[in-house]
Amino acid sequence: MDSRGLLAGARRSVAEALAVPTPEQWAAASLSVGWKMRHVAAYLVMPFRYSRAQVMVRLLGARGNFNRVADRVARQDAALW
């Protein structure tokens, strides 16, 4: 299988997993300290929601700290769910 096929399969798997959680599951604690499951979901879909340019701008604002960018984006996007 080529890389496009693998990526398409991964995207389908993420979409299927995110389509079924209950409100209680979205609010459940995750293994990531300070994040609920909705934050993890927001992190997982970040590459599909933001362009490279948008991520680079955020990285510049965070002085190159990707963990800070990921946390900010996850918290911001999790509020949408």
Contacts in CASP RR format, 6 or more apart in sequence:
PFRMAT RR
TARGET T0000
AUTHOR 0000-0000-0000
METHOD contacts of the structure
MODEL  1
MDSRGLLAGARRSVAEALAVPTPEQWAAASLSVGWKMRHVAAYLVMPFRY
SRAQVMVRLLGARGNFNRVADRVARQDAALW
11 48 0 8 1.000
14 44 0 8 1.000
14 45 0 8 1.000
18 41 0 8 1.000
18 44 0 8 1.000
18 45 0 8 1.000
21 37 0 8 1.000
21 41 0 8 1.000
25 37 0 8 1.000
26 36 0 8 1.000
26 37 0 8 1.000
26 38 0 8 1.000
26 41 0 8 1.000
26 81 0 8 1.000
27 36 0 8 1.000
27 37 0 8 1.000
27 38 0 8 1.000
28 36 0 8 1.000
28 37 0 8 1.000
29 35 0 8 1.000
29 36 0 8 1.000
29 37 0 8 1.000
30 36 0 8 1.000
30 37 0 8 1.000
30 39 0 8 1.000
30 40 0 8 1.000
32 39 0 8 1.000
32 40 0 8 1.000
35 43 0 8 1.000
35 74 0 8 1.000
36 78 0 8 1.000
38 78 0 8 1.000
38 81 0 8 1.000
39 74 0 8 1.000
39 75 0 8 1.000
39 78 0 8 1.000
40 74 0 8 1.000
41 78 0 8 1.000
41 81 0 8 1.000
42 73 0 8 1.000
42 74 0 8 1.000
42 75 0 8 1.000
42 76 0 8 1.000
42 77 0 8 1.000
42 78 0 8 1.000
42 80 0 8 1.000
42 81 0 8 1.000
43 70 0 8 1.000
43 73 0 8 1.000
43 74 0 8 1.000
45 77 0 8 1.000
46 55 0 8 1.000
46 70 0 8 1.000
46 73 0 8 1.000
46 74 0 8 1.000
46 77 0 8 1.000
49 77 0 8 1.000
50 58 0 8 1.000
50 73 0 8 1.000
55 69 0 8 1.000
58 69 0 8 1.000
58 72 0 8 1.000
58 73 0 8 1.000
59 65 0 8 1.000
59 66 0 8 1.000
59 69 0 8 1.000
62 68 0 8 1.000
62 69 0 8 1.000
62 72 0 8 1.000
END
